[in-house]
Amino acid sequence: MATVTRSGVKYIKVSKTDALGNNYDNSWKLNSSIKLNYSVEGLKEYAVNTITEYPTYWLLGLNYVDTTSSIQGAKNYKLSASLDADTYVITAGSTLKPVSFTPFVDSSGYYNTTTDEYVLGVTTNIPIQVTASLYVENTGGTTAGVTASMTVNGGLEQQERRDILAGNAYTFTLNLTSQTYKYGDAISVEVANKAGGPSVGLQKSGGAGKETYLFVTQSVAPASNTLTILNPFFTEPFIGTDCDVTYGWADQVPYSQYYMDVDYADSATIPVNQAQLISGTATPALVKDYYYEARRHTLPRYKGSRASSLRYNEYTGPIADNTNIGTPYGDYPSTGYQGDTTFGKTAAIDEYQSYAARFQYIAGYGPEMYNALLVYVTDIVDELGNVQQPKLDNPSYYNLVNAFNQGEQATVKLLDTQGGTQFASLNNTFNIVRGGKRIETPLFTYTASISGSTSIQPLEGIAFQGANNTTLKIVSNYSSSWEYQTERLINGNTVALNSASLQTRTNSRFIDSDGYKLLSGDNAANANSPLTFRCSILTRGSANTGTYRVQLVKSTSALEGYPTSVSTQYTTIYDFGYRVFKYSTVVLPIEDILNFEVKGVNVEEGYYYNFIVSEGEMPAGLRISKYYVSVDQDIPYDTATTYNVTFAGDKYLLTSSTDPSILSASNALVGYYGSTQVDLVNSGFNQPIPFTIQAGDEIRFVGDETKTHLIYNVSYGGNFLTFNINPPLPTSSYDITTVNSFSIRRYTDDPNTIIVVGNKAAGGTPGGIIKPKYTTKALEDIIDSNPLFTLQSGLSSS
């Protein structure tokens, strides 16, 4: 090429790698000046005004500096440092981070003794190498797992792990290969000791070859000029080559050497200069040659870009990795979130629903699901004003399901002129559990209140009706009750609430003087209906505050009553634990009445059944003012209806000793697979459906929604039934009693039901409108203007 002179150089392109493949990616970032070696004028210095990074090179904007200063050579980066203590003890499960060194050679002054990091004060203009030696001794009695690491800016660069036997030692060696570093890079060393083992010691020195140190070395001697002189001499055409830093004109828009101007003056499809384009003689286009390869051109047109957001219509920012933001209904991920990747704080996708629904009432959904509401839908409307009554196997049903998706939100608006202010909280936005689904119960092993889990009562046995079970009729009335109203002093005894000297009792042929007992001739050896035992006890303390215990028990011998203490052996059916009673006097009595209930008791002939009361560990003169005991049958007394009834026993599910996600049915339970559980009077649950388990069902333990698990991988083979649950059982908080107090629920298609998260006051609600949180404006206009959605005709509270 022609001789290059100093005044004409405005830009220089510096490759990130040299001819040998060595990487100098960061070498030029902080250079304030550079010198070029010209064939005629020799070394000339230029100020670096701008630095622009490209995939394979740096483009430097230059300004000539008229100076004769010498060339700046390679900097001295050398460091030698040893451990700043004789020994650091690292206990099991802890990390020495970072390791502290004391430099005895620090040519650059870059070692920070406060943070114990080697921090680059400039971008290196030569490669440097970092080496750490770490001598670790294990003086404990067991093997220690030790890991040594070297990090750059907190990121792991080198790591070595070793199991060090008891009484042994090991020297870790970490090397960062020869490379360049940029300004501010911080290099540190750390040592971690695995939990469960002995403590180890990081030693300053244990003899030759057994030392802890940190070295920084360089292959190019300080003050060398080798890497700072550039020789821009060419023996071949320069324009358009890889060395042409002004290729495409960096500082102005030139006429292209490759692209030609296309003139569509007379036609939208055929250019008027078509012949010139073909021959290559058309006017050059006023465009930079690299333009069509620039990322600002190729990304939006060819390579594309990706935007993503957690939810429709809303922007979600970053959430800490260790923040638990999960909900039972899938509103957020269960762990941290890096934040939406979108243009500005906007959602990647907007989705507006075009259907809303009118509902007749809202009801609580306990005990099938606590903290949930059932919205009973009568019809839906679209943005054109078309009204449909949703039906299964009809597009209207799928319109309902798509509008009210699981995990999204819906807004409720009650009709203004109906109901009272107690339902004002329902005019709100709710998380959707399911749209177009209702809950059915294949099996439950406890009774429950519709309002909350605190009142659940486990069943001692559960009954089934089905073709494979025994056919019988409930031909006996097993119901009984007795009441006693004369005050009794327990005085440290254990007494039965017997029926001797009764003031009031009913159906006495089932009441023995010492409890409830079936008499011969009752049409069956055992009661063929599950029975419910209840008692109400009015107590007061006459000495000071104390405790008492109530149990439902059975025995083959008589259960002695007041004033005799129960001495016969008995079997506890259910233990209610200890209750507190307070100090009182005859003048100022403090009385307390408590109710106790056990459902699903399988009464056997020849046994006495009764409640027993005993004082706790601190006898305090407990007095029972009066009590009432009743026995009711769970299947109504009916001589006409035929029932197929058997009992499953008191252990229904078995856990796995090796896999906490696996549950299996007991032998007693698996035989009734496909049969229908007998509904209990006032159980709280809706009529059960046939007992089967399907993938997608949920199992909830002890009426606690936080103990709800998804069922999957169901396997049934006639004499066995197993299934997996997610999440697995947390063995620390689920005992066998918890596992066997459960209900199974199934979401079944229902065109008139939407389930949302929430609670309501007692009583029937008015009707109203439920709509997705985000709807089209056309639908909003329909809701505001359509008489169907503003008048109360046809709606009633329930």
C-alpha positions in Angstrom: 0.0 0.0 0.0 1.0 3.7 -0.1 3.1 5.0 2.8 1.0 5.7 5.8 1.5 9.0 7.5 0.6 10.0 11.0 -1.9 12.8 10.2 -4.3 10.5 8.3 -4.9 7.8 11.0 -8.2 8.3 12.7 -9.1 4.7 13.7 -7.2 1.6 14.4 -8.6 -1.9 14.7 -7.0 -4.2 17.2 -7.7 -7.9 17.0 -8.6 -9.7 20.2 -6.3 -12.6 19.3 -2.8 -12.7 17.8 -1.4 -14.9 15.0 -0.7 -17.6 17.6 -4.3 -17.6 18.9 -3.4 -15.9 22.2 -6.4 -13.9 23.6 -6.0 -10.2 24.4 -9.7 -9.5 24.7 -9.3 -7.0 27.6 -5.8 -5.7 26.9 -6.9 -2.3 25.3 -9.8 -1.4 27.5 -8.1 1.2 29.7 -5.3 2.4 27.4 -5.2 6.2 27.3 -2.6 6.2 24.4 -1.0 4.0 21.9 2.1 4.2 19.7 2.5 3.0 16.0 5.8 2.2 14.3 5.8 3.9 10.9 8.2 2.8 8.1 9.3 6.4 7.5 8.4 8.4 10.6 9.1 5.7 13.2 7.2 5.6 16.5 4.3 8.1 16.8 1.9 8.4 19.8 -1.9 8.8 19.6 -4.4 9.5 22.3 -7.2 7.0 22.5 -10.5 8.9 22.3 -13.0 6.1 21.9 -13.0 2.3 22.3 -15.7 0.3 20.6 -16.0 -3.5 21.0 -16.9 -5.8 18.1 -17.1 -9.6 18.2 -13.4 -10.2 17.2 -11.7 -6.9 17.6 -11.6 -3.5 19.3 -12.0 -0.3 17.2 -10.0 2.6 18.7 -10.7 6.2 17.7 -7.3 8.1 17.7 -5.9 11.6 17.9 -2.3 12.3 17.1 -0.1 13.5 20.0 3.1 15.4 19.1 5.4 13.9 21.7 8.6 12.0 21.8 8.0 10.1 25.1 9.2 6.6 25.4 7.1 3.5 25.0 5.3 2.2 28.1 6.4 -1.4 28.7 4.9 -4.4 30.4 3.9 -3.7 34.1 5.3 -5.7 37.0 2.3 -7.7 38.5 4.3 -10.2 40.6 3.0 -11.3 44.0 4.3 -13.7 46.7 2.2 -14.1 49.8 2.0 -16.7 52.6 -0.7 -17.6 55.1 -1.1 -14.8 57.7 -1.3 -17.3 60.6 0.3 -20.6 61.5 -3.0 -22.5 61.5 -6.6 -21.8 60.6 -9.0 -24.4 62.1 -11.9 -25.1 59.7 -14.8 -26.9 61.5 -17.1 -29.4 59.8 -19.7 -27.7 57.6 -17.9 -24.4 57.5 -15.9 -22.5 54.8 -12.8 -20.3 55.3 -13.7 -17.6 52.8 -11.5 -16.0 51.8 -8.1 -17.4 52.9 -6.0 -14.6 54.4 -2.5 -14.1 53.1 0.4 -11.7 54.1 2.4 -10.5 51.0 6.1 -10.3 51.3 6.5 -9.4 47.6 3.7 -7.2 46.0 5.3 -5.3 43.1 2.0 -3.7 42.0 0.4 -3.2 45.4 -2.7 -4.9 44.2 -3.2 -7.3 47.2 -5.9 -6.0 49.5 -5.2 -7.1 53.0 -8.7 -6.0 54.2 -10.7 -8.1 51.7 -7.9 -10.7 51.2 -8.2 -10.4 47.4 -5.8 -9.7 44.6 -7.5 -6.8 42.8 -6.2 -5.6 39.4 -5.6 -1.9 39.3 -5.3 -1.8 35.5 -6.3 -3.9 32.6 -3.2 -6.1 32.1 -1.2 -5.6 28.9 0.4 -9.0 29.2 -0.8 -12.5 30.4 -0.3 -13.3 34.1 -0.6 -16.6 36.0 -2.1 -17.0 39.5 -1.1 -20.1 41.6 -2.3 -21.1 45.1 -0.9 -23.9 47.3 -3.0 -25.0 50.3 -1.6 -27.5 52.9 -4.5 -29.1 54.9 -4.1 -31.5 57.8 -6.8 -33.9 59.2 -6.0 -34.7 62.9 -9.5 -36.0 63.5 -10.6 -39.6 63.9 -12.6 -39.9 60.7 -12.3 -38.9 57.0 -12.8 -35.3 56.1 -14.1 -34.0 52.8 -12.2 -30.8 51.8 -12.7 -28.6 48.8 -10.3 -25.8 47.7 -11.5 -23.2 45.3 -10.2 -20.1 43.5 -12.7 -17.4 42.3 -12.6 -14.4 40.1 -15.2 -11.7 41.0 -17.0 -14.4 43.1 -17.3 -16.8 40.2 -15.7 -20.2 40.5 -12.6 -20.6 38.2 -10.6 -23.5 39.7 -11.6 -26.2 42.3 -10.2 -29.4 43.7 -11.9 -31.8 46.1 -10.2 -34.5 48.2 -11.2 -36.9 51.0 -8.4 -36.7 53.5 -8.1 -39.8 55.7 -7.8 -39.5 59.5 -4.3 -38.5 60.5 -3.3 -37.6 57.0 -2.6 -34.3 55.1 -2.9 -33.1 51.5 -1.5 -30.1 49.5 -4.0 -28.6 47.1 -2.7 -26.8 44.0 -4.8 -24.3 42.1 -3.6 -22.7 38.9 -5.3 -20.0 36.8 -3.9 -20.4 33.3 -1.8 -17.6 31.8 -4.3 -14.9 30.7 -5.1 -11.2 30.8 -7.4 -9.6 33.3 -9.4 -6.4 33.2 -9.4 -3.5 35.6 -11.2 -4.4 38.9 -11.0 -8.2 38.6 -10.7 -9.6 42.1 -9.1 -13.0 42.7 -9.5 -14.9 46.0 -9.0 -18.4 47.5 -11.3 -20.4 49.9 -11.4 -23.8 51.6 -14.5 -25.7 52.6 -14.9 -28.6 55.0 -17.8 -30.9 54.4 -20.4 -31.3 57.2 -20.5 -34.5 59.2 -16.7 -35.0 59.5 -13.9 -33.8 61.8 -12.3 -30.3 61.9 -9.2 -29.8 59.7 -6.3 -27.3 59.8 -5.0 -25.1 57.1 -1.3 -24.9 57.9 1.2 -22.2 57.0 3.9 -24.7 56.6 4.4 -28.4 57.2 7.9 -28.8 55.7 9.3 -28.8 52.2 6.5 -29.0 49.6 3.9 -28.6 52.4 3.2 -24.9 52.4 0.3 -22.5 51.9 1.0 -19.5 49.6 -0.4 -17.4 46.8 1.8 -16.4 43.7 1.2 -14.1 40.8 3.8 -14.6 38.0 4.3 -13.3 34.4 6.2 -14.7 31.4 7.1 -11.3 30.0 9.7 -9.4 32.0 8.7 -5.9 33.3 9.5 -3.0 31.0 9.5 -5.2 27.9 8.3 -3.3 24.7 7.4 -6.4 22.7 3.6 -6.1 22.9 3.2 -2.4 22.6 4.6 -1.7 19.1 2.3 -2.1 16.2 3.7 -2.3 12.6 0.9 -1.4 10.1 2.8 -2.4 6.9 0.9 -4.1 4.0 2.1 -5.8 0.8 -1.4 -6.4 -0.7 -4.5 -4.3 -1.4 -5.7 -2.6 1.7 -9.4 -1.5 1.0 -11.9 -4.1 2.0 -9.4 -6.3 3.9 -9.7 -7.3 7.5 -7.2 -4.6 8.4 -9.2 -1.7 6.8 -10.5 0.0 9.9 -12.5 2.5 7.8 -14.2 -0.3 5.8 -17.8 1.0 5.2 -16.7 4.4 6.4 -16.8 4.6 10.2 -17.3 8.3 10.4 -19.7 9.1 7.5 -22.2 7.5 5.2 -20.5 6.8 1.8 -21.7 5.3 -1.4 -21.5 1.5 -1.2 -18.9 -0.5 -3.2 -21.3 -3.5 -3.3 -24.9 -2.3 -3.2 -26.7 -0.4 -5.9 -29.6 1.9 -5.8 -32.9 0.4 -7.0 -35.3 2.9 -8.6 -39.1 2.0 -8.6 -40.1 5.4 -10.0 -42.6 3.9 -12.5 -43.5 0.5 -11.1 -44.0 -1.2 -7.8 -42.4 -4.4 -9.0 -40.0 -3.7 -11.8 -37.3 -1.1 -11.3 -36.7 1.4 -14.1 -32.9 0.8 -13.9 -33.3 -3.0 -14.1 -30.8 -3.3 -17.0 -28.1 -1.3 -15.2 -28.7 -3.4 -12.1 -28.1 -6.6 -14.1 -25.0 -5.2 -15.7 -23.6 -3.7 -12.5 -23.5 -0.2 -13.7 -26.4 1.3 -11.6 -25.7 4.1 -9.3 -24.1 2.9 -6.0 -26.5 3.0 -3.0 -25.8 5.6 -0.3 -25.4 3.0 2.5 -22.6 1.6 4.6 -21.4 -1.8 3.3 -21.7 -3.5 6.7 -25.2 -2.2 7.3 -27.1 -5.4 6.4 -24.9 -7.4 8.7 -25.3 -5.0 11.7 -27.1 -6.6 14.7 -29.5 -3.7 14.8 -30.6 -4.7 11.3 -30.4 -8.5 11.6 -31.9 -9.0 15.1 -35.4 -7.7 14.5 -35.6 -9.0 10.9 -33.8 -12.4 10.9 -32.3 -13.6 14.1 -35.2 -12.3 16.3 -35.3 -11.6 20.0 -37.1 -13.2 22.9 -39.4 -11.7 25.4 -41.0 -13.6 28.2 -43.2 -12.8 31.3 -44.5 -14.8 34.1 -48.2 -13.9 33.6 -50.4 -12.3 31.0 -51.0 -8.6 31.1 -48.7 -7.9 34.1 -45.0 -7.3 34.6 -43.3 -9.3 37.3 -39.9 -8.1 38.6 -37.0 -10.1 40.0 -37.7 -12.2 43.2 -35.0 -13.5 45.4 -33.9 -17.1 44.8 -34.6 -18.2 48.3 -37.9 -16.5 48.7 -40.8 -18.9 48.9 -43.6 -17.3 46.9 -45.6 -20.4 46.1 -49.3 -20.7 46.7 -51.5 -23.8 46.7 -53.1 -22.6 43.5 -50.1 -22.0 41.2 -50.1 -18.2 41.2 -46.3 -17.9 41.3 -43.4 -20.3 41.0 -42.4 -22.0 44.2 -38.9 -20.5 44.2 -37.2 -17.3 43.1 -37.7 -15.7 39.7 -35.2 -13.7 37.6 -37.9 -11.3 36.4 -39.6 -10.8 33.1 -37.5 -10.2 30.0 -39.5 -7.6 28.1 -39.2 -4.1 26.6 -39.8 -1.9 29.6 -41.9 -3.0 32.5 -44.7 -4.4 30.4 -46.0 -8.0 29.9 -44.7 -10.0 26.9 -48.3 -11.0 26.0 -51.6 -9.4 26.6 -54.6 -11.6 26.7 -58.1 -10.2 27.3 -61.0 -12.5 27.8 -64.3 -12.0 26.0 -66.6 -14.0 28.3 -68.1 -13.2 31.7 -70.7 -15.2 33.8 -73.8 -14.5 35.9 -74.1 -16.4 39.1 -77.0 -17.2 41.4 -75.1 -17.5 44.6 -71.7 -18.0 46.3 -71.3 -20.7 49.0 -68.4 -21.8 51.2 -66.9 -25.1 50.0 -65.9 -26.7 53.3 -65.1 -29.4 54.3 -64.3 -30.4 50.7 -62.0 -27.5 50.4 -61.4 -24.9 53.1 -60.7 -21.3 52.3 -62.6 -21.8 49.0 -65.8 -20.6 47.5 -68.2 -22.2 45.1 -69.7 -19.8 42.6 -72.9 -21.2 41.0 -73.1 -20.0 37.4 -76.4 -19.7 35.6 -75.2 -18.3 32.2 -72.3 -16.6 30.4 -72.2 -13.7 28.0 -69.8 -12.8 25.2 -68.6 -9.4 24.0 -71.4 -9.3 21.4 -74.1 -9.7 24.0 -74.9 -13.4 23.2 -76.1 -15.2 26.3 -75.5 -19.0 26.8 -76.4 -21.5 29.5 -73.2 -23.6 29.8 -73.7 -27.3 29.2 -71.2 -30.2 29.1 -70.1 -31.4 25.6 -71.0 -28.0 24.3 -68.8 -25.0 23.2 -70.4 -23.0 25.9 -68.7 -25.2 28.6 -65.3 -24.7 27.0 -65.9 -21.0 26.8 -66.4 -21.0 30.6 -63.3 -23.1 31.2 -61.1 -21.0 29.0 -62.3 -17.7 30.5 -61.7 -18.9 34.1 -58.4 -20.7 34.0 -56.7 -22.2 37.0 -54.2 -19.9 38.7 -55.6 -16.7 37.1 -57.8 -14.2 38.7 -61.5 -13.3 38.6 -63.4 -10.3 39.8 -66.8 -10.6 41.6 -69.5 -8.0 41.7 -72.7 -8.7 43.7 -76.0 -7.1 42.6 -76.3 -3.9 44.5 -79.9 -4.2 45.7 -79.7 -7.7 47.1 -78.3 -9.1 50.4 -76.7 -7.2 53.2 -73.4 -5.5 53.9 -72.0 -8.7 55.5 -71.1 -9.8 51.9 -69.4 -6.6 50.9 -66.0 -8.3 51.0 -67.1 -10.5 48.1 -66.9 -7.5 45.8 -63.3 -8.3 45.2 -60.7 -10.1 43.0 -60.0 -13.8 43.8 -57.5 -16.5 42.6 -59.2 -19.2 40.5 -58.8 -22.8 41.7 -60.8 -24.3 38.9 -63.3 -23.1 36.3 -66.0 -25.5 35.2 -65.2 -28.0 38.0 -66.9 -29.2 41.2 -65.3 -31.3 44.0 -66.4 -34.9 44.7 -65.3 -37.1 47.5 -64.4 -40.8 46.8 -63.4 -41.4 50.5 -63.1 -39.7 53.8 -62.0 -41.0 57.2 -63.1 -38.2 59.5 -66.1 -35.9 59.9 -65.6 -32.2 59.6 -67.2 -28.8 60.0 -68.0 -26.8 56.9 -66.2 -23.8 58.4 -62.8 -25.1 59.4 -60.5 -28.0 60.2 -60.4 -27.4 63.9 -63.5 -29.5 64.5 -62.6 -32.7 62.6 -63.3 -36.0 64.3 -61.6 -39.2 63.1 -63.7 -42.2 62.4 -62.9 -45.4 64.2 -64.2 -47.3 61.2 -65.7 -46.6 57.8 -68.6 -48.4 56.1 -69.1 -49.2 52.4 -72.1 -50.3 50.4 -71.5 -52.3 47.2 -72.2 -55.5 45.3 -69.2 -57.3 46.9 -70.3 -56.7 50.5 -72.9 -58.2 52.8 -76.5 -57.4 52.1 -78.6 -56.4 55.2 -81.3 -54.2 56.5 -81.0 -51.8 59.4 -83.8 -53.4 61.4 -82.8 -52.2 64.9 -82.9 -48.8 66.4 -79.6 -48.5 68.3 -80.1 -44.9 69.4 -79.9 -44.3 73.2 -79.2 -41.4 75.6 -78.9 -40.8 79.3 -78.5 -37.8 81.6 -77.3 -37.3 85.1 -77.7 -34.0 87.0 -76.3 -34.6 90.6 -72.9 -33.2 91.3 -70.1 -35.7 91.7 -66.6 -35.2 93.1 -64.1 -37.2 91.1 -61.5 -36.9 93.9 -58.6 -38.4 91.9 -60.5 -41.3 90.5 -61.3 -42.5 87.0 -65.0 -42.9 86.6 -67.4 -43.9 83.9 -70.4 -41.7 82.9 -72.6 -44.7 83.7 -76.4 -45.0 83.6 -77.0 -46.1 87.2 -79.7 -44.2 89.2 -80.5 -42.2 86.0 -82.8 -39.3 86.3 -83.4 -39.4 82.5 -82.8 -42.1 79.9 -84.2 -43.3 76.6 -84.3 -46.7 74.8 -83.0 -48.2 78.0 -82.8 -51.8 76.7 -79.4 -50.9 75.2 -78.2 -49.2 78.4 -76.5 -51.4 81.0 -76.0 -49.9 84.5 -72.3 -49.5 83.6 -72.5 -48.2 80.0 -73.9 -48.9 76.6 -74.1 -52.6 75.7 -75.9 -54.6 72.9 -78.4 -57.0 74.3 -79.1 -60.5 72.8 -81.8 -60.6 70.2 -80.8 -57.4 68.5 -81.0 -59.1 65.0 -77.2 -59.3 64.6 -74.2 -60.3 66.6 -72.8 -56.7 66.1 -74.5 -53.5 65.3 -74.8 -53.3 61.5 -74.7 -49.5 61.5 -71.8 -47.4 62.5 -72.7 -45.5 65.7 -71.8 -42.0 66.9 -71.1 -41.5 70.6 -71.5 -38.0 72.1 -71.3 -36.6 75.6 -71.6 -33.1 77.1 -69.9 -32.6 80.5 -70.4 -29.6 82.9 -67.4 -29.4 85.2 -66.0 -27.1 87.9 -62.9 -27.2 90.1 -63.3 -26.9 93.8 -59.6 -26.6 95.0 -57.5 -24.9 92.3 -56.9 -25.0 88.6 -56.2 -28.5 87.2 -56.7 -30.8 84.2 -58.9 -33.8 83.4 -58.9 -36.4 80.7 -61.8 -37.8 78.6 -61.7 -41.1 76.7 -64.2 -43.3 74.8 -63.4 -46.9 75.8 -64.8 -50.5 75.5 -64.4 -53.4 77.8 -65.7 -57.0 78.2 -66.3 -56.3 81.8 -68.5 -53.7 83.5 -67.1 -50.2 83.6 -67.5 -49.1 87.2 -69.2 -45.8 87.8 -69.3 -43.2 90.6 -68.1 -43.3 93.3 -66.0 -46.3 92.4 -62.9 -45.9 90.2 -62.7 -47.9 87.0 -60.4 -50.8 87.6 -61.3 -53.2 84.8 -59.1 -53.4 81.7 -60.4 -51.5 78.8 -59.4 -50.6 75.2 -59.4 -46.9 74.3 -61.4 -46.1 71.1 -60.5 -42.4 71.1 -58.6 -40.3 73.6 -59.5 -36.6 73.7 -56.5 -35.7 75.8 -56.3 -33.3 78.8 -58.6 -30.3 79.3 -58.1 -27.5 81.9 -60.7 -26.7 84.5 -60.5 -23.6 86.8 -60.6 -23.0 90.6 -64.1 -22.1 91.9 -66.2 -22.2 95.1 -69.7 -23.0 95.9 -70.3 -19.3 96.4 -68.7 -18.3 93.1 -68.7 -21.4 90.9 -66.8 -21.4 87.6 -68.4 -23.9 85.4 -67.2 -25.1 82.0 -69.2 -27.3 79.5 -67.4 -29.2 76.8 -68.7 -31.5 74.1 -67.1 -34.7 72.9 -68.0 -36.8 69.8 -66.7 -40.0 68.1 -68.3 -41.1 64.8 -68.2 -44.4 62.9 -67.8 -46.6 66.0 -68.3 -50.3 65.2 -70.2 -51.7 68.2 -69.6 -55.4 69.0 -71.8 -57.7 71.0 -70.5 -58.5 74.5 -68.7 -55.2 75.0 -69.5 -52.2 77.3 -69.0 -48.8 75.7 -68.8 -45.6 77.7 -66.9 -42.3 78.3 -64.5 -42.3 81.2 -63.2 -39.2 83.0 -60.1 -38.9 85.1 -58.2 -36.1 86.8 -54.8 -35.2 85.4 -51.4 -35.2 87.0 -52.4 -32.4 89.5 -55.6 -33.6 91.3 -57.6 -30.5 92.1 -61.0 -31.6 93.3 -62.7 -31.9 89.9 -66.5 -31.9 90.2 -68.9 -33.0 87.4 -72.0 -31.0 87.9 -74.0 -33.0 85.3 -73.5 -34.8 82.0 -75.4 -36.0 79.0 -74.5 -39.1 76.8 -76.1 -40.1 73.5 -75.6 -42.9 71.0 -76.9 -42.3 67.5 -76.6 -44.5 64.4 -74.9 -43.1 61.3 -77.2 -45.1 58.9 -80.8 -44.2 59.6 -83.1 -46.8 61.2 -84.9 -48.2 58.2 -86.5 -51.6 57.8 -87.3 -51.2 54.1 -83.9 -50.1 52.6 -81.3 -52.7 51.8 -77.7 -51.8 52.6 -74.5 -53.6 51.7 -72.2 -52.7 54.6 -68.8 -53.7 55.7 -66.1 -51.9 57.8 -62.6 -51.1 56.7 -61.0 -50.9 60.1 -58.9 -48.2 61.7 -55.7 -48.3 59.5 -56.5 -47.4 55.9 -53.2 -46.2 54.4 -49.6 -47.5 54.8 -46.4 -45.6 54.2 -43.3 -46.7 52.4 -40.1 -47.1 54.5 -38.0 -46.2 51.5 -40.0 -43.6 49.5 -42.0 -40.9 51.2 -44.0 -40.2 48.0 -45.6 -43.7 48.0 -48.8 -44.7 49.9 -50.6 -48.0 49.7 -54.1 -49.1 50.8 -54.3 -51.6 53.7 -55.6 -55.1 53.0 -58.8 -54.0 54.9 -59.3 -51.1 52.5 -58.3 -52.4 49.1 -61.1 -55.0 49.1 -63.7 -52.2 48.9 -62.2 -50.5 45.9 -65.1 -49.6 43.6 -67.6 -49.7 46.4 -69.4 -46.6 47.7 -68.7 -45.3 51.2 -71.8 -45.1 53.4 -72.6 -41.4 54.0 -72.8 -40.5 57.6 -75.5 -38.3 59.1 -74.1 -34.7 59.5 -70.6 -35.8 58.3 -70.1 -32.4 56.6 -69.2 -34.0 53.3 -71.4 -34.4 50.2 -72.6 -37.9 49.3 -69.4 -39.9 48.4 -68.9 -41.2 44.9 -67.6 -44.8 44.4 -64.2 -45.3 46.0 -61.5 -45.2 43.2 -58.3 -43.2 43.0 -57.3 -41.4 39.8 -54.2 -39.5 38.8 -55.0 -35.8 39.4 -57.0 -36.5 42.6 -55.8 -34.7 45.7 -55.4 -36.1 49.2 -55.7 -33.8 52.2 -54.7 -34.8 55.7 -56.4 -33.8 59.0 -58.5 -31.2 57.2 -55.4 -28.9 56.7 -55.1 -27.4 53.3 -51.4 -27.0 53.7 -51.2 -30.8 54.0 -52.7 -31.3 50.5 -50.9 -33.5 48.0 -51.4 -34.3 44.4 -52.0 -38.0 43.5 -50.2 -39.5 40.5 -49.0 -42.9 39.2 -51.9 -44.9 40.5 -51.6 -48.7 40.4 -54.5 -51.1 41.3 -54.4 -54.9 40.8 -57.4 -56.4 42.6 -55.5 -57.2 45.8 -53.2 -54.1 46.0 -53.6 -50.3 45.5 -50.6 -48.0 45.5 -50.1 -44.4 44.4 -47.6 -41.5 44.6 -48.1 -38.1 46.0 -46.5 -34.8 45.4 -45.0 -33.3 47.5 -43.8 -36.4 49.3 -44.7 -36.9 53.0 -42.6 -34.7 55.4 -41.9 -37.5 57.9 -41.1 -35.0 60.6 -44.7 -33.8 60.9 -46.9 -36.7 59.6 -47.4 -39.5 62.0 -49.5 -42.6 61.3 -52.6 -40.9 62.8 -52.2 -38.0 60.5 -51.8 -40.2 57.5 -55.0 -42.1 58.3 -57.1 -39.0 58.9 -57.7 -37.9 55.3 -60.1 -37.1 52.5 -59.7 -37.6 48.8 -61.1 -35.1 46.4 -61.6 -35.1 42.7 -62.3 -32.2 40.3 -65.2 -33.2 38.1 -66.5 -31.3 35.0 -69.5 -29.1 36.0 -70.8 -26.4 33.7 -72.3 -24.4 36.6 -69.4 -24.2 39.0 -66.3 -21.9 39.4 -64.1 -22.5 42.5 -62.1 -19.5 43.9 -59.9 -18.9 46.9 -61.7 -17.1 49.7 -64.1 -17.0 52.6 -67.6 -15.5 53.2 -69.9 -14.7 56.1 -72.6 -17.1 57.0 -75.9 -16.9 55.1 -77.2 -16.9 51.5 -75.6 -14.4 49.1 -77.3 -12.5 46.3 -76.4 -13.2 42.7 -74.0 -11.2 40.6 -71.4 -11.1 38.0 -68.0 -12.9 37.9 -65.6 -11.9 35.1 -61.9 -12.6 34.4 -59.5 -9.9 35.7 -58.7 -8.8 32.2 -61.5 -8.5 29.7 -62.0 -6.7 26.4 -63.6 -3.3 26.4 -66.4 -4.6 24.3 -67.3 -7.1 27.0 -67.1 -4.4 29.7 -69.5 -2.3 27.6 -71.9 -5.3 27.4 -71.8 -5.9 31.2 -72.5 -2.2 31.8 -75.4 -2.0 29.3 -77.1 -5.4 29.1 -80.2 -5.6 31.2 -79.5 -9.3 31.9 -76.5 -8.2 33.9 -78.0 -5.1 35.6 -81.5 -6.4 36.7 -82.2 -8.9 39.4 -85.0 -10.9 37.7 -84.5 -14.6 37.8 -81.8 -14.4 40.5 -82.3 -15.7 44.0 -80.1 -16.1 47.1 -79.1 -19.5 48.3 
